[in-house]
Amino acid sequence: MLEIITVSLLVLIFLQEFFNRKERQKLVEALIARNLRELGDLETTRKFKPTKTKKVDDSAVPVSGLDDKTFDKYIKDTNELKEDDGGN
């Protein structure tokens, strides 16, 4: 019983510290921002993180001379690249 209480208190402390840290970061950014537009830009950049994308040069691969496996791999890589560009 004591272990359950101890673990639950540790989880509560962890969550409290986590949310306090996030709130403190927002407050500091609000104090530093010159106006509301700049504050909105900071929040937007925090939400959207850049993704790594592979650079595929379409002119580097002659599609007409490929065998089936290589062609399928090329199409798969191209489709993955398009999905990454669409992003959330």
C-alpha positions, 0 to 999 in steps of 0.5 A, spaced: 500 500 500 505 504 501 508 503 494 502 505 491 501 511 495 509 513 493 508 512 486 502 516 485 505 522 489 511 521 485 507 521 478 503 527 481 510 531 482 512 529 475 506 532 472 506 538 476 513 540 474 512 538 467 506 543 466 509 548 470 515 548 466 511 549 460 507 554 463 513 558 465 516 557 458 510 560 455 510 566 460 517 568 458 516 568 451 510 572 452 514 577 456 520 577 450 515 578 445 514 585 442 507 584 440 501 579 439 503 577 432 510 575 434 507 571 440 503 568 435 509 566 431 512 563 436 507 559 438 506 556 431 513 555 430 513 551 437 507 547 434 510 545 427 517 542 427 521 541 421 521 534 418 527 531 415 526 529 407 530 525 402 532 529 396 530 525 390 533 528 383 528 526 378 532 527 372 538 522 376 534 516 375 532 514 368 525 510 369 525 507 362 531 502 363 530 500 370 528 492 372 521 491 376 524 491 383 528 498 382 522 501 379 518 499 385 523 502 390 524 508 386 516 509 386 516 507 394 521 512 395 518 518 391 511 517 394 514 517 401 517 523 399 511 526 397 507 524 404 513 528 408 512 534 404 504 534 405 506 534 413 501 535 418 
